[in-house]
């Protein structure tokens, strides 16, 4: 259990029969700790808004005020980045932000951190980019090429600029997935390591003698754990926010292709 990577192991909780999908292969349908964490995150979001809106009033209570605040925050985010058409994509951005935030925060309370799994973050990134492609093709058709040919660039520079723009677009899901995955993984590893220092140095000090020299180190490590915990709560919010902002930016590129709002 002292292994800092042990916390990221995906373990089966309920073993279910495999499902065979033509062209894909055999898919393991078992319920894992990662699955439970995602279901729990989704369930808590639904429960929170059910309670927040259960007794909706003109003068909102604390839960209603918090729910309306989150709603307005994401609504302002989508409209400020995408423009007047941002509200069309509000449900997706709102769900994406809350789902990632809930999974990040659950990982801080002794629950498996689903966003520390690359498969989870890559799936969210793939869904986001797929939506961008669908919206872009549906709205712009053949003019989608303008996404890779910036306006105002001299023709002789397009040979260099166009491949860069294309590669940049193809790397978007990769960077989306890796940014969220790396931050959640790295933060939890650091927390585990510092917590391990506290336990090991405390055990050394308990033996007396020269082991008492471990007390300052244990206290210093404990301070590091407290600081890292506070930082991780901030990172949990920031990573959900950054993911939502980038999703809005990518949607803005195809919604307002060729003009500014």
N, C-alpha and C positions, 0 to 999 in steps of 0.2 A: 504493500500500500504506500510505501515511501517513494515509489517511482512516480515522478511528476507527470508521466505520460499515461499512467494507469487510468486517470480520470476521463480520458478520451476514448477508452475502449467501448466499442459497440457490443452490447451483450443482449442475447435473446431473452425475452421475458415470457412470451407465449409462442410456442413453436407451431406454425401453421403449414399446411401443404404448399409445395412449390407451385408456381403458375408458369405455364409454358406459353410464350408469345412468339408466334411465327416471325422469323426474321430477326428476332432479338435474342431469343434463347430462354433459359429457365430463370425465373425471377423468384427470389426468396420472399414470401409474403409474411414471414414471421414478424411479430411485434417486438421491437427492441426498445432499449432505454431511450434511444434517439427518437423513435416514433412516439413514445409516451410523452417525451418533453415537448414535441411539436403539437400533439393533441392537447396537452395541458395548457400550452401557450394560447392556442386558438380558443379553448374553452374559457380561460380566464378573461380573454378579450370580450367574448360574447357575454359572459356573466357580468363583467364590469359595466358594459353599456346597457344591459338589461336592467341593472340596478339603478344606473344613472338616469335612465329615462322612465323608470317605473312610476315615479311621482313627479313628473315634469311640472314645473311651476314657473310663473312669470318671474318670481324672485327665486333664482336657483339655489339649491342646497350645495353642499360641498362636492358631492359626487357629480351632480349635474353641471356644476361650474367647471370641474376638472374635465369632464367629457366634452363640454362645449368649447373649452379652451383648446383641447387637442384638435377638435374638429376644425375650429377657426384657424389654428396654426398651420395645419396641412392644406387647408383651402387657400390661405394666403400664399403658401409656398408654391402651389401648382399654378395659381393665376399670375403670380409675380414672375415666374420663369417661363411658362408656356404662353401666357396671355389670356385673352378672353375665352379661348377654347379650353383652358386648363381644367375647368370643372367637368368636362367630359371624361377626363382621366383621373379625377379626384378619387373615385372608389378604389381604383387599383393602387394609387400611391398611398392612400390612407391605410388600406389593408396591408400593403407591403411594409410600411413604416411600423405599424403596430405589431405585426407578426414578428419582425426582426427584433424590435425592442423587447417584446415579451420573452422571446427565446433568450436574448442576451441577459435580461434581468433574472430569469429563472436560474440561469447558470451560476448566479451569485448566491443562491440560497440552497446549496447542496443538491441541486437537481442537475442532471446531465445537460451540458451546454450544446444544443443542437447545432448552433452556428460555428462550433469548433470543428465541424465535419465538412470537408471540402465538397462532398456530394450534395449537402444541403445548400450551401452558398452557391455552388455552381448551378444547381437547379433554379434557384431564385434569379440568378443572373441570366440564365438561358431563357426563362419566361419573360423577363424584362426586355431582352434584345429581340425575342420573337415578336413581342407586341410592337416594338419599334419598327421592325421590318414590315409587319402586317399593315400598320397605320401608314407607314411611308409609301408602300406600294399602292395601297388603296387610295390614298390622297393624291399621289404624284405620278403614278404610273411610270411611263418611260422617262419622265423628268427626274426620277430618283437618282440619276447619274450626277445631278448637280450637287449631291451630298459630297461627292468626291472631287468635284471641280469647283473650287471656291471662286466666287465672282471677283473680278478685278485682277486676277492673276494673269500676267502675260502668257501668251500661248507657248512660248519657248520654255517656260517654267513648269508647265503642266506635266511634262514628262517626269519631272522629279516630284512635284507636289501631289499628283493624283495617286501614285503608289503609296506615298506616305499616308495620305488620307484614308485609303482603302485598308492598309495595315492597321492604322489607328482604330478604325471602325471594327475590324475583326478582333482586335485585342480588348475591346470594351467589356465583353462578358468575362474575359479572363481576369482583368483588373478588378472588376466588380466582385468576383468570387474570391480572389486571393486577398483583397484588402480586408474584407470582413472576416474571412477564415483566419488570416495571419494575426490580426489584432486580438481576436478572441482567444486563439490558441496561445499566443505569446504571453498575454496578460495572465491567464490562468496558470501557465507553467511557472511564471515568476512568483505568483502568489504561493504556489505549492512549494517551491524551493525555499522561500523565506520562512514559510511555516515549518518546513522541515528543520531549518536552522534553529528555530525557537525550541522545538521538541528535543533535538539532539543536544544542543548546548545546555538546555535546562536539565536534561538527564545527567549530563556530565557534572553539572554543578551540584546535583543531588548527592553525588558520591563524596562530596567534601574534599578537603585538601586543596591541591592545585586546581581541581575541577571547578572551584569557586570562581576562577578566572573566566569561566564561561558565562557568568551572570551578565556582565556588561554586553557581551556579544548577543546573548538571548534577548536582552532588552532592546538593543539596537535593531535586531531582526524583527522583534515584535512591532517596533515603530515603523519598520519598512512594510510589514503586513498591513498595518492600519492605513498607511499612506497609499499603498498599492490598491487596497480595497476601495478607498475613496476614488482613486483614479479609474479603477475598473468600472465603477458605476457611471462615471462621466463618459468613459469610452463606450459603454453599452448604449448610451443615448446617442453619442456622436456618430457611431458607426451606422445606427439605424437612420439617423438624419442624413448622413453623407450618401448612403445608398438611395434614399428617397430623392435627394437633390440631384444626383447623377441620373436617376431614372427620368426626372423631369427635364433635365438638360438634353438627354438623348431623344426624348419625345419632342421637345421643342425644335430640335434640328430637322425633324421630318414634318412636323405640323406647320412650321413657318419656313419651310425650305424656299430659299430664294428671296426672302424678304424679312424685315424685322418688325417686331410688334412694339 
